[in-house]
Amino acid sequence: MTSTSDQPRFYLGCAVWAHPSWSGVLFPRNARSADYLRLYSRRLTTVEGNTTFYATPSAETVRRWADETPPSFRFCFKLPRDVSHQGPLMARMRETETFVQRMAPLGERLGPFFLQLPPGYTPRQIDDLAAWLQAWSPAIPLAVEVRHSDWYTPQEEAALMALLERHGVGRVLMDVRPLDLGPLPGADDDLRRARDNKPDVPLHPLRSASFTLIRYIGHPDVARNDPLLDEWAARLRTWIAEGTTVFFFMHCPVERESPLLCRALQRRLEGAPGVPPLPWDSATDDGEQLSLF
């Protein structure tokens, strides 16, 4: 069924909201690091929030994040590794609840939370995942990323999708294909490290909920991404028209290029129902309007 809602159904951002190489690209050249979140949230519309994988912020920090961002902005926080990477998930329910409660003051600024399962978490542990999902509040959007190759076999993937659909939980999609688009002089080491650090998983563009999280690991030569971005734009137009809310995150081995990849995808979707204009296009913070073209 096609949705006719006027609410935004496309959110676009990066893995982090601060990187020094974005000065003069995403941020004004004279921007202070203390202003990065405020500036980022007025240019892009969501962030993957990887920092919470390593440490849970203080209550004061969470309140500051809420004060610095507009109500339309969405944080999609990764659950801490103390939850996802310390054995059975059900043994970490107290840590799970503590983290969710800590982030709650962000209110409407909270997008789906993001559980990244470690590479060693296999389909043999699906009962643990099922019990943990049963304990998760259905009122709080959640997406799950699996990394072990066995999850991508037909039988195991069907069982996973059925479990996620039953709980209204999204499937995180990772697209690592850009890393194989060829070498780039000056960035070969960055590409090699990215290949080593990212799971070599196939792209199965499946949906299990009314929303989806997509992690695109872009090639540092932005133009080489064109065929894949064209493919994604066509797919996203269909999904958004069908009522799916999309959270799309750009990664890149050369972080300076991540915002440029965001803009390249936005251009392909501009004007589609459910796709709002990119705030970046009208940003004038500190008296400097940034333009890349």
N, C-alpha and C positions, 0 to 999 in steps of 0.2 A: 504494500500500500504506500503510495506517495504522500509525504507530509507536506502540508501547506504552511507550516509554522514560519513566522518571520524571525524567530530567534536564530542567532548565529549557530551554525552547525559545523563550523570549521575553525579550528584554533591552530596556530602556527608558531613554532618557536625552536629553540636550541636546547642542548643538554644542560647548559649552565646560563646564568644571566650576567656573568662578568668574565671578560677576558681582555688582557692588555692590548692584544692585536686589534681589537674592535675600535680603538680610538681613531677617529677620523673616518671610520667605516659605518659602524652602527651608532657610535657615540660621538659627540663633539670632541674635537681634538684637545680641548682644555678640560674635559670632564674629570672630576675627582672619583676615585674608586668608591667613595662613600655614596656617590649618587648613581652608581651603575644600575641597581635594581629599579630605582625610580625611572631612569632613562629607558632601560630595557622594556619595562612594562608599558611604556607609551610609544613603543615602536613595534614590538611583537606581542602576541596575545596569550601565549602560554610558555611554560618552561618545564623541562623534565624533572628538575629538582634532584639531581644526582647527589648533592651534598649530604642529604639525610641518610644515604646508604652507609656513610662512614660515621656520622655523629648526629645525635638528636639535638636540635637547637633549644636554647633556653626559652622559657615562656616570654621573657622580655623581647627576645629576638623575633619570635612569632608575631607578637603585637606590632613590632616595628615593620615587619614585612607587610602586614595588613594596612598600616598607615601609609606606606610608601607606594602602594599599587592601587590602580582604579578597580572598582567593583567588577568590571568586565573581564579582568585578567584572571587566568587560571593557573594554579600551581598543581602539577601532577607529581607528587612526591614518591620517590622510591622507598619502600619499607627498609628499615635498617638491616644490615647484614647480621646483626644479633638475632633477628627474627628468621631470616631466610637462609642463612649459611651456618647455622649452629646445630645441625641435626634435625630431628623431627619437628615439623611446624607446630604440632599440638603441644610440644613441650615449651613453646615460646608464646603462649597466648597472653600471659601477663604483660610481656614486653610489647606485644602487638597492641593491646588495649591502651597501654601507657603512651605509646607513640601516637595513636590516633587521637587520644584525648589532648595531647600536647598541641597538635596541629588544628584542633577544632576552632580556636578563635579566628581562624581565617575565613570561616563561614562560607559565603557564596563564592569566594575566591578559590575554593578547593575544587579541583578537577578530580578525576579518578586517581586513587592511589595505585601503586604499581609494585607488584610482587615479582621480583626477578629470581627464579629458582636457579641454584647453582648447576654447573655442568654434570655433577655427579648425582643429581636428583632425577631418578629414572621413573618410568611408568610403574615399576614394581612398588613405588611409594604413593600410588594414586589414592589409596585409602586414607593415608595421612593428609594429603591435600584435600580430599573430600571432607574429612572431619573438620579441618581448619576453615574451609569455606562455609561449612554449616554453622560454625561459631561466629563467622564474620557477619556484621550487621548488614542486612540487605538494603538498608537505607543509605549506605555509604558506597559510592561507585568504586569498583576495583577492577584491575586488569592483571593478567598473569602472563609472564614470559617463561617459556621452557627452552632449555638449551641442549639437553641430551638428545642425541640423534634418534633414539628409539621413539621419542614422542612424535616423530614425523613419519613413521610407518603407518599404513592405512588403518590397521586395527586399533593401534594405540592412540592415534590422532582422533579417530572417531569417538573413542571413549572419553578422551579429554574434552572434545568439543561438547559432547553430551553433558558432561559434568559442568562445564562453564555455563552452558545455556540454561541448565536447570537452576543455577544460582544467579542468573543475570549478570555474570562476570565476563568482562571483555577479554579478548585474546590480543596480546601484544605481538605485533608483526615486526620482524627485523629484516631489512633489505641490505645485505652485504654485497650484492652484485657489483655496485660501483667500484669496489676495491679491485676488481679484475678488469677494469677498463683500460689497462695499460700503464706503463711506467711514466713518471713525470720527473724530468731532470730537476734535481734540487729537493725533491720530496720522496725519493725512492725509499729512504729509511723510514719516513713517516708512514708510507703505505705498507711497508713490510711489518712494522710494529702493529699497525691497525689489523692486518690480516692475522697476526699471531694472537692478538688480544680479543678479537671478536669471534664468536662461534661461527663455524662454517655450516650454517643451517640453510636449508632451502626456503624460498619464499612461497608460502601457501597462503594466498590472500583470502582468509576465512574470517567470518564474523560470528561472534557468539552472544552479542548483546546489542543494545541500542547505540553503543559507542564503540570506538576502536582507537587504540594507540599504535602509531606507526613510527618506527625508528629507522631512518634512512641514513646509511653510512656513506656519505657522498665522496666522489673523487675530487681531489683538490683543483683539477682543471674543470671549472664550472661548466664549460661548454660540452665536455665529454658526457656529462650527465643528461644532455638533452633528450635522447631517446627514452631513457628510463623515466624522466620527469614527465614527458609526454604520455607515457603509459600510465603513470600514477594519476595524472590530471584527469585522464579519461575515466579511469576507475573511480576516482573520488567524486567526480560529477555525478556518476550513477549512484554511488552509495549515499551521497548527501541528498540527492533527489528522492531517494527511498526512505529518508528520515534518519539515517545514521549520523551521529555526531562524531567528527574526526578530530583527533589530537595528533598533529604531525610534527615530529621532531627531527631537525637536521643535525647530524653529526658530521665531522670531517677530520681526517688526520692532520690537516692544516687548519686550525680552528678559525683563522681569519676568514676563511671562505664560508663558514656555516651560515652567517646572515645573508650572504649573497645567494646561497642556494635557497634560502627561504624566499627571497624576493623572486628568484627564477620560477619557483613553483607558484607563488601567488599570481604572477603575471598570467600564468596558464589558466587560472581559475577565476580571474577577475570578472565580476558581473554575474557569476552563477548564483542562482537562488541559494540562500543560506551561507554564502561566503561574504563576510563583511570586508570593506576596504582595509588595507593594512595601515595601522596608525602611523607607521614609519613614514608613509608618503606625505604626511602633513605635520611631522614633528618639527617643532621650532624651539626646543629647549635651549636655554642660555643664549638665545638670540642667533643660533646657528642652525640653519636648515640643511640637513645632509642630503645630498643627491649623488647617486652613483652613475647616472646616465645623463 
